Amino acid sequence: MDYQTLLALFTEDAQKNIVSDLRAFKPAQNCGISLDDVLQYPQYTSQWIVDEQRKLGTRHSMIATSLMHKKLMKAVLTPWVASYVLGEQPPTSNLSLAENQPYTIIFPKETAHYSGKMWLNEMSVAFAEHMAFFHRLSPDISYGNAALAIAQPWIILAKHKAHGQEVAHSVQAFFQSFSDPLRFALDWFVVEKHTLSGAFPHRNSCCLKYRLPNKEHCSTCDKIALSEQQHNKYQIL
């Protein structure tokens, strides 16, 4: 896997979206917020759910809960996994993606006995437990959201028609050491068309976005048959 290419593609396609996601979770004090505080005190996630529900214009709080969590996982996990995969080391404790970033998510400091992949797994589990206990969100949904966030660099590679078998092997190897709920939250399939091939995720849960007016299922949703997903991806290769 050419990780320099991955870095270029990730920076090009994902950075603006991640900064936008981070901006959505700005505390009122406009300052740093520790992930430990977010996990320990439900007022942060409760307020973000209210904000998401208002933004979506829906009376269904569970939809807002799932979609808020989906954004939060992308804001927290994707920068970490990109730095870990690309640089083979965790980011600094105060990872910053842009000079005008409204606040900094404070990451725990790495120790010699604590790997980045272990942190990704434990953070995914901690948020799944937090969302289930305080907000009644299904752990299956939480692990699906977290897995998609972790898989973002490989998903971006697929968009650029990187070799499907290589991408699938790389991402599956990365997920191998995770706990089962996270490890099996996504399945990967390879589609080949002439000289092109791509690897694509199929999640084993649904984020509930389709319940909003005028919204369809996400392309990775488990409510879309795998055969239909394969056909759809073949058409875009």
C-alpha positions as CSV (number, residue, x, y, z in Angstrom):
1,M,0.0,0.0,0.0
2,D,1.4,3.4,-1.0
3,Y,0.6,5.4,2.1
4,Q,2.0,8.6,0.7
5,T,-0.7,8.4,-1.9
6,L,-3.2,7.6,0.8
7,L,-2.0,10.7,2.7
8,A,-2.5,12.9,-0.3
9,L,-5.9,11.6,-1.1
10,F,-7.0,11.7,2.5
11,T,-5.9,15.3,2.9
12,E,-7.6,16.3,-0.4
13,D,-10.9,14.7,0.2
14,A,-11.4,14.5,4.0
15,Q,-9.8,17.4,5.8
16,K,-12.5,20.0,5.2
17,N,-15.3,17.6,6.2
18,I,-13.5,16.6,9.4
19,V,-12.9,20.3,10.4
20,S,-16.6,20.9,9.6
21,D,-17.5,18.0,11.9
22,L,-15.3,19.3,14.7
23,R,-16.9,22.7,14.4
24,A,-20.3,21.1,15.0
25,F,-19.2,20.0,18.5
26,K,-17.8,23.3,19.7
27,P,-18.5,23.8,23.5
28,A,-20.0,27.1,24.6
29,Q,-16.7,28.1,26.2
30,N,-14.9,27.8,22.8
31,C,-12.0,25.9,24.4
32,G,-10.6,22.4,24.6
33,I,-12.7,19.5,25.8
34,S,-11.4,16.2,26.9
35,L,-12.8,13.0,25.7
36,D,-12.9,11.8,29.2
37,D,-15.3,14.6,30.1
38,V,-17.5,13.8,27.1
39,L,-17.8,10.2,28.1
40,Q,-18.3,10.9,31.8
41,Y,-20.8,13.7,31.7
42,P,-23.8,13.2,29.4
43,Q,-24.6,16.9,29.1
44,Y,-22.2,17.3,26.1
45,T,-23.7,14.5,24.0
46,S,-27.3,15.5,25.2
47,Q,-26.8,19.0,23.9
48,W,-25.3,17.8,20.6
49,I,-28.3,15.5,20.1
50,V,-30.6,18.5,20.7
51,D,-28.6,20.6,18.2
52,E,-28.7,17.8,15.6
53,Q,-32.4,17.3,16.1
54,R,-33.0,21.0,15.6
55,K,-30.8,21.0,12.5
56,L,-32.5,18.0,11.0
57,G,-36.0,19.3,11.8
58,T,-37.2,16.0,13.1
59,R,-39.2,15.0,16.2
60,H,-37.5,11.6,16.3
61,S,-34.7,11.9,18.8
62,M,-33.2,8.5,18.0
63,I,-32.4,9.5,14.4
64,A,-30.7,12.6,15.7
65,T,-28.8,10.5,18.3
66,S,-27.5,8.1,15.7
67,L,-26.5,10.8,13.2
68,M,-24.8,12.9,15.9
69,H,-22.8,9.9,17.0
70,K,-21.9,9.2,13.4
71,K,-20.5,12.7,13.0
72,L,-18.7,12.6,16.4
73,M,-17.0,9.3,15.5
74,K,-15.7,10.8,12.3
75,A,-14.5,13.8,14.1
76,V,-12.7,11.8,16.9
77,L,-11.6,8.6,15.3
78,T,-10.8,9.4,11.7
79,P,-8.0,11.9,12.4
80,W,-6.4,9.4,14.8
81,V,-6.5,6.5,12.5
82,A,-5.2,8.5,9.5
83,S,-2.3,9.7,11.5
84,Y,-1.6,6.2,12.9
85,V,-1.8,4.5,9.6
86,L,0.1,7.1,7.6
87,G,2.8,7.9,10.2
88,E,2.8,4.6,12.0
89,Q,2.5,6.5,15.2
90,P,-0.3,8.3,17.1
91,P,-0.9,12.0,16.6
92,T,0.2,14.5,19.2
93,S,-2.0,14.9,22.2
94,N,-3.5,18.1,20.7
95,L,-4.2,17.1,17.1
96,S,-5.1,20.1,15.0
97,L,-6.3,20.0,11.4
98,A,-6.6,23.7,10.5
99,E,-5.4,27.0,11.9
100,N,-8.9,28.2,12.2
101,Q,-10.2,25.1,14.0
102,P,-12.6,26.4,16.6
103,Y,-11.4,24.1,19.4
104,T,-9.0,21.2,20.0
105,I,-10.1,17.7,20.9
106,I,-7.7,16.6,23.7
107,F,-6.4,13.2,23.0
108,P,-4.7,11.0,25.7
109,K,-1.0,10.9,25.6
110,E,0.5,7.7,24.1
111,T,2.6,5.4,26.3
112,A,5.0,2.7,25.3
113,H,2.4,0.0,26.3
114,Y,-0.6,1.6,24.7
115,S,-1.0,1.3,21.0
116,G,-3.0,3.6,18.7
117,K,-5.1,0.6,17.6
118,M,-5.9,-0.2,21.2
119,W,-7.0,3.4,21.8
120,L,-9.3,3.2,18.7
121,N,-10.9,0.0,20.0
122,E,-11.4,1.3,23.6
123,M,-12.7,4.6,22.4
124,S,-15.2,2.9,20.1
125,V,-16.4,0.7,23.0
126,A,-16.5,3.5,25.5
127,F,-18.7,5.6,23.2
128,A,-21.0,2.7,22.4
129,E,-21.5,2.1,26.1
130,H,-22.1,5.8,26.7
131,M,-24.6,6.1,23.9
132,A,-26.5,3.0,25.0
133,F,-26.6,3.9,28.7
134,F,-27.4,7.6,28.4
135,H,-29.2,7.8,25.1
136,R,-30.5,4.2,24.4
137,L,-28.7,4.0,21.1
138,S,-28.3,0.4,19.9
139,P,-24.6,-0.8,20.2
140,D,-24.9,-2.2,16.7
141,I,-25.5,1.3,15.3
142,S,-22.7,2.7,17.4
143,Y,-20.1,0.1,16.3
144,G,-21.2,0.6,12.7
145,N,-20.7,4.3,13.0
146,A,-17.3,3.9,14.6
147,A,-16.2,1.3,12.1
148,L,-17.0,3.6,9.2
149,A,-15.1,6.4,10.8
150,I,-12.0,4.2,11.3
151,A,-12.3,2.9,7.7
152,Q,-12.4,6.4,6.1
153,P,-8.8,6.4,4.6
154,W,-9.5,3.1,2.8
155,I,-13.0,4.3,1.7
156,I,-11.3,7.4,0.1
157,L,-8.8,5.1,-1.6
158,A,-11.8,3.2,-3.1
159,K,-13.2,6.4,-4.4
160,H,-10.0,6.9,-6.3
161,K,-10.2,3.4,-7.8
162,A,-7.3,2.0,-6.0
163,H,-6.8,-1.7,-6.5
164,G,-9.7,-3.4,-4.7
165,Q,-8.0,-6.5,-3.4
166,E,-5.1,-4.5,-2.0
167,V,-7.4,-2.1,-0.2
168,A,-9.6,-4.9,1.2
169,H,-6.6,-6.8,2.5
170,S,-5.1,-3.7,4.1
171,V,-8.3,-2.6,5.9
172,Q,-9.2,-6.1,7.0
173,A,-5.7,-6.6,8.5
174,F,-6.1,-3.3,10.3
175,F,-9.4,-4.3,11.9
176,Q,-8.1,-7.8,12.8
177,S,-7.1,-6.9,16.3
178,F,-10.3,-5.1,17.3
179,S,-12.9,-6.6,19.5
180,D,-15.6,-8.6,17.7
181,P,-18.4,-5.9,17.7
182,L,-16.1,-3.4,16.0
183,R,-14.2,-5.9,13.9
184,F,-17.4,-7.4,12.4
185,A,-19.4,-4.1,12.1
186,L,-18.3,-3.9,8.4
187,D,-17.9,-6.4,5.6
188,W,-15.8,-5.6,2.6
189,F,-16.5,-6.7,-1.0
190,V,-14.5,-6.2,-4.1
191,V,-16.0,-5.2,-7.5
192,E,-14.0,-5.6,-10.7
193,K,-14.8,-4.0,-14.1
194,H,-12.3,-4.5,-17.0
195,T,-9.0,-3.3,-15.6
196,L,-10.5,-1.4,-12.6
197,S,-11.4,-2.8,-9.2
198,G,-12.6,-1.3,-6.0
199,A,-13.2,-2.4,-2.4
200,F,-16.3,-1.2,-0.6
201,P,-17.8,-1.5,2.9
202,H,-21.1,-3.0,3.7
203,R,-22.2,-2.3,7.3
204,N,-24.1,-4.7,9.4
205,S,-26.4,-2.0,10.9
206,C,-28.3,1.1,9.8
207,C,-27.7,4.7,11.0
208,L,-31.4,5.5,10.6
209,K,-30.9,8.4,8.2
210,Y,-33.4,7.0,5.7
211,R,-36.2,7.7,8.2
212,L,-35.8,11.4,7.5
213,P,-38.0,13.0,4.8
214,N,-36.6,12.7,1.3
215,K,-33.6,10.7,2.4
216,E,-32.5,7.4,1.1
217,H,-30.5,4.6,2.6
218,C,-26.7,5.2,2.8
219,S,-24.8,3.3,0.1
220,T,-23.3,1.1,2.8
221,C,-26.6,0.3,4.6
222,D,-27.4,-3.3,5.6
223,K,-31.0,-2.7,4.4
224,I,-29.7,-2.7,0.8
225,A,-29.0,-6.2,-0.4
226,L,-25.4,-7.0,-1.0
227,S,-26.1,-7.9,-4.6
228,E,-27.7,-4.5,-5.1
229,Q,-24.7,-2.7,-3.6
230,Q,-22.4,-4.7,-5.8
231,H,-24.4,-3.7,-8.9
232,N,-24.4,-0.1,-7.8
233,K,-20.6,0.0,-7.3
234,Y,-20.1,-1.8,-10.6
235,Q,-22.0,1.0,-12.4
236,I,-19.7,3.7,-10.9
237,L,-16.4,2.1,-11.6
